Structures are given as structure tokens and as C-alpha cells.
């Protein structure tokens, strides 16, 4: 992966609890998000598109050049509920943050291609 500052596409996976990574599986391939992002990087780099993948601590989000991927590809809508991981299951303490479940890798790839201008 090209890690330069001039990346045409920056994918940011924001989640609480760094450095521990929750296991999020893609519903259509069964691969983890990290594996899917690696595959996306290879796909775009083969087309001479520089990419950088970042992981940050914070409220759950998958961003493509700073935009939530569900805005780029409105086919997938993240869930919000009392079990989003930010409130330990307490309905009274729920923050209503995004919770991603069963994200199809094909949707992530489509979002990456759109965000990269393809």
C-alpha cells in the first residue's frame, strides 16, 4: 500500500477500543474488514490510484475521504441500537452511534471506486 500523504483515497475505520479490533465480517465474502480493505487497496493500486488506510479511535464509522460510506453508496444503512458497543448494552445510556453488521464487501468496493472517482 502506498502510504504517502498524497493518497487519492483515504479509507478511515473509526471505532472505539483501539488497539483491540472488533471482528466485523463482510456478509458476502466472510472476510474481515481489514482483509476487505487490503483487497480494495490492491484493486485500486492496480489502477495507479494511491490509497491510505487508517484506523482511529472514536465513534464507529467507515469513511472514504472523510465521507461516511453509506452516503457514497446508500445501499447499506448502518444500524443504531442500544447494543452499539458504546454503552455496554444499557438502553438508558445508548448513544445511538453507528453499528455495522454484515457489510457486503461488494458495497465497500463500490464506495471505494466512487470515492476514487471511478
N, C-alpha and C positions, 0 to 999 in steps of 0.2 A: 504494500500500500504506500502510495506517496503521502508523506506526512507534512508536506510544505504548507506554508501559510497561504499560498495562492490556490488552494483547492477550489475547483469549480463546484464541488458538492461537499457539504459538511453534514454528516449524519450524527445527531446527538441523541444518545439514550440516557434520559434523566430518570433517576429512581432513587428512592430512599434506601439507606443502608449500605452505601459503599463502605468497604470494598466487596462485601459479600454480594454475589449476583443471584437474583432470583432466577429460577429456571422458567423461561417463557418459551413455549413451543409453538412453532408455526403449524396451523391446523392442516395445511395441505401437503407439507413435506415431513413434519415431525422433527425438523431441525430446530436447534435453539436460535434465539435472536442473534447471538454472536456468530453462529455459523451462517445464518442468512445474510448478515451484514458483510461477512467475509466474501460470500459468493457475489453479492452486489458489487463489492469493491472490484473483484476480478472482472465482472461483466463490464463495468464502466471503464476500468483501466485498459481493457482490450480495445476500447473505442477512443483511447487517448484522453479520457476525462479524469482529471486529478480528483481524488477523493480523500477525505479525512474522516475518521470515525472517532467520536469522543464519547466518554461515559462521565456523567456528572451526578453528584448527589443532589437530590431535590424532589419536588413533586413529579410523579410519574408522567413522562412524556417521551414520544419519539418525534424528533424534529428533523426536517430536511431544510438546510439553510435557514434555520430559525423558525420555520413554519411547522405546526403540528401536521403529521402526515394525513390525518383524517380530513384536513382542509384541502389537501392536494388531491387526494383520492377519497371522495366521500362515500365510497362503497363500504367502508368499515367505520363503525362508530364504537368508540371505547365505552365500557360500562362504568357507571358510578353506583356505588352502594356502600353499605356500612362495613363491607369487608374489603375495602380498597387497600389495606395494608398500612395505612397511615394512622389508623385509630384503634388497631388491635381488636376489631370486631364490635366495638361498642357503638350502637346506633346513636346514642346521645353525643358521642364525641366524633362522629363521622364528619370528615372534611369535604366529602363529595369529590375527591380527586379522581383522575382517570385511573381505570384499571383495564389493562389489556389482557384479553383472553383469546386464545386460538386465532391469532393474527395470521391470515394466509400469507405465505412468503410471496406469492404472486402479486398481492396488493402492495407489499413493501417494495418489490421490484418496480412496479408501475409508478409508485410515488417517487422512487429514486430517479427513474427515467424522466418523469415530468419535471422534477426539481432541477435536473441537469439540463433541461431544455431539449430533450429528445422526443 
